[in-house]
Amino acid sequence: MSVPARLDRRKAIARLLADRTDLLVVTGLGSPTYDVAAAGDHERNFYLWGAMGGAAMTGLGLALARPSEPVLVVTGDGEMLMGMGSFATIAQKAPANLTLVVIDNELYGETGAQETHTATGADLAGIARACGIASAETIEDDAGLDRFAATLHTITDGPRVAILKVARTESAKVLVTRDGAHNKARFRLALGLPVD
C-alpha cells in the first residue's frame, strides 16, 4: 500500500525542538527517542526505554508535578494505540502545560513494521477529542507544523495533542544511554531535585 508524501519525522522533531527554552521532553519507546536525540541530546530530555504505552502517562505525572513548565511528550502511533486510555485520564486531569506529539507513520517500527490501526482509519486526534481533549489535531504539512511549533511553549491552553503524519522512512538510530539510573539522575539534577 502506498502512502502519500508526508512530513519527514526527523525534520519535524528538529523543528519542534529548535527554539526550546525550559521545555521538558519525555520520549516514547524506540524511534521517537532516536528522533529527539537526533535533534540534540539535552539534560531536560527523559528517555523511556522498554516502557511501551507509558510515555503519555509519564508526561502527565511530570506536567502535574511541574505546572509552571511546559511538558512535551513525543511518542509513536503504536505506543499511543497501546496506551489509548491515557487520553481519558489526561482530559480529566487537564494540565494546561502538557502537549502530546504522536509521530504517526502507521507502522509498529520496533516490532517489524507491521501496519498499525491508523493505516486503516483509526483517528488518534478524533479519539483524543472524544475523550475530552479539545485541542487535538492532525498535522500533515510544514505550514501546520510551523504554526504548531510556535505555540509549543504556551502553558495556558493545554492539554494539546498533535498527530504528525510522517513518511514511512527509516532513519539511523541515534543512541543515548540506556542506563535508567543515569537518565533519572541527570533529569532530576536538571530540575534542581536531589538525586537519591
C-alpha positions as CSV (number, residue, x, y, z in Angstrom):
1,M,0.0,0.0,0.0
2,S,1.5,3.4,-1.0
3,V,1.4,6.2,1.5
4,P,1.2,9.8,0.2
5,A,4.1,12.2,0.8
6,R,4.1,13.4,4.3
7,L,6.3,15.1,6.9
8,D,9.9,14.0,7.4
9,R,10.0,12.8,11.1
10,R,13.5,13.9,11.9
11,K,13.0,17.4,10.4
12,A,9.6,17.7,12.1
13,I,11.0,16.9,15.5
14,A,14.1,19.1,15.0
15,R,11.7,22.0,14.1
16,L,9.6,21.4,17.3
17,L,12.8,21.5,19.4
18,A,14.7,24.2,17.6
19,D,13.7,27.1,19.9
20,R,13.3,25.2,23.2
21,T,13.9,27.1,26.4
22,D,12.6,25.4,29.6
23,L,10.7,22.6,27.8
24,L,10.7,19.2,29.5
25,V,10.6,16.4,27.0
26,V,9.5,12.8,27.6
27,T,10.1,10.3,24.7
28,G,8.4,7.1,23.9
29,L,9.9,3.7,23.0
30,G,12.3,3.4,20.1
31,S,12.2,5.8,17.1
32,P,10.7,8.8,19.0
33,T,13.7,8.6,21.3
34,Y,16.1,8.4,18.4
35,D,14.3,11.4,16.7
36,V,14.6,13.6,19.8
37,A,18.2,12.6,20.4
38,A,19.0,13.4,16.8
39,A,17.7,16.9,17.4
40,G,20.3,17.2,20.2
41,D,20.7,15.4,23.5
42,H,19.6,17.6,26.4
43,E,19.6,17.3,30.1
44,R,15.8,18.1,30.2
45,N,15.0,15.1,28.0
46,F,13.7,12.0,29.8
47,Y,14.2,9.0,27.5
48,L,12.0,5.9,28.1
49,W,13.4,2.5,27.1
50,G,11.2,-0.6,27.2
51,A,8.1,1.3,28.5
52,M,5.8,0.9,25.6
53,G,2.5,2.6,26.3
54,G,3.9,4.7,29.2
55,A,5.1,7.9,27.7
56,A,1.9,9.8,27.9
57,M,1.2,8.9,31.5
58,T,4.8,9.7,32.5
59,G,4.4,13.1,30.8
60,L,1.1,13.6,32.7
61,G,2.7,13.0,36.0
62,L,5.5,15.4,35.2
63,A,3.1,18.1,34.0
64,L,1.1,17.8,37.2
65,A,4.3,17.9,39.3
66,R,5.7,20.9,37.4
67,P,2.7,23.0,36.4
68,S,4.7,26.2,35.5
69,E,6.9,24.4,33.0
70,P,5.8,23.2,29.5
71,V,6.0,19.4,29.1
72,L,6.2,17.7,25.7
73,V,5.7,14.0,25.2
74,V,7.0,12.7,21.8
75,T,5.7,9.2,21.1
76,G,4.7,7.0,18.2
77,D,1.3,5.8,16.9
78,G,1.9,2.2,18.1
79,E,2.7,3.2,21.6
80,M,-0.3,5.7,21.7
81,L,-2.6,2.9,20.5
82,M,-1.3,0.7,23.3
83,G,-1.9,3.4,25.9
84,M,-5.0,5.0,24.4
85,G,-6.8,5.1,27.7
86,S,-4.3,7.8,28.8
87,F,-6.2,10.3,26.6
88,A,-9.2,10.0,29.0
89,T,-7.1,10.4,32.1
90,I,-5.2,13.4,30.6
91,A,-8.5,15.0,29.7
92,Q,-9.8,14.5,33.2
93,K,-6.7,16.0,34.9
94,A,-6.5,18.7,32.2
95,P,-2.9,20.0,32.7
96,A,-2.5,23.3,30.8
97,N,1.2,22.7,30.3
98,L,1.1,19.2,28.6
99,T,1.5,18.6,24.9
100,L,1.5,15.2,23.3
101,V,3.1,14.8,19.8
102,V,2.4,11.5,18.2
103,I,4.6,10.6,15.3
104,D,2.3,8.6,13.1
105,N,4.0,6.6,10.3
106,E,1.2,4.0,10.5
107,L,3.7,1.3,11.5
108,Y,4.9,-0.6,14.5
109,G,8.5,0.3,13.9
110,E,10.1,-1.6,16.8
111,T,8.5,-5.0,16.0
112,G,8.9,-5.4,12.3
113,A,7.0,-2.5,10.6
114,Q,3.5,-4.1,10.7
115,E,0.8,-1.6,10.0
116,T,-1.0,0.0,12.9
117,H,-4.7,0.7,13.0
118,T,-4.0,4.3,11.9
119,A,-3.2,2.9,8.5
120,T,-6.8,1.7,8.2
121,G,-8.7,4.6,9.6
122,A,-8.2,4.9,13.4
123,D,-8.1,8.6,14.1
124,L,-6.0,9.3,17.1
125,A,-6.8,13.1,17.2
126,G,-10.5,12.2,17.0
127,I,-10.1,9.7,19.8
128,A,-8.4,12.3,21.9
129,R,-11.2,14.8,21.3
130,A,-13.8,12.1,22.1
131,C,-12.0,11.6,25.4
132,G,-12.3,15.3,26.2
133,I,-9.1,16.9,24.9
134,A,-10.5,19.8,22.9
135,S,-7.2,20.8,21.3
136,A,-6.3,17.7,19.2
137,E,-5.3,17.9,15.6
138,T,-3.6,16.0,12.8
139,I,-0.7,17.8,11.1
140,E,0.4,16.7,7.6
141,D,2.4,19.6,6.2
142,D,5.1,22.1,7.0
143,A,2.7,25.0,7.4
144,G,0.7,23.2,10.1
145,L,4.0,22.1,11.8
146,D,5.3,25.7,11.9
147,R,2.1,27.0,13.3
148,F,2.1,24.3,16.0
149,A,5.8,24.8,16.8
150,A,5.2,28.5,17.5
151,T,2.7,27.5,20.3
152,L,4.8,24.8,21.9
153,H,5.8,26.8,25.0
154,T,2.4,28.0,25.8
155,I,1.1,26.6,29.0
156,T,-2.4,28.2,29.2
157,D,-4.4,26.2,26.7
158,G,-3.5,22.5,27.2
159,P,-3.6,19.7,27.2
160,R,-2.9,19.5,23.5
161,V,-2.4,16.6,21.1
162,A,-0.8,16.8,17.7
163,I,-0.7,13.8,15.4
164,L,2.2,14.2,12.9
165,K,1.6,12.2,9.8
166,V,5.1,11.3,8.7
167,A,6.6,9.3,5.8
168,R,7.4,5.6,6.2
169,T,11.1,6.1,6.0
170,E,13.6,4.6,8.4
171,S,16.2,6.9,9.9
172,A,19.5,6.0,11.5
173,K,19.3,5.2,15.2
174,V,20.8,7.9,17.4
175,L,21.5,6.2,20.6
176,V,21.7,7.8,24.0
177,T,22.5,6.0,27.2
178,R,20.0,3.2,28.1
179,D,21.1,3.4,31.8
180,G,17.8,4.2,33.5
181,A,19.5,5.3,36.8
182,H,21.7,7.7,34.8
183,N,18.8,9.1,32.9
184,K,16.8,9.6,36.0
185,A,19.6,11.3,37.9
186,R,20.5,13.6,35.1
187,F,16.9,14.7,34.7
188,R,16.4,15.3,38.4
189,L,19.6,17.4,38.5
190,A,18.3,19.4,35.6
191,L,15.2,20.1,37.5
192,G,17.1,21.1,40.7
193,L,15.9,18.0,42.6
194,P,18.1,15.8,44.8
195,V,19.4,12.5,43.4
196,D,18.7,9.6,45.8
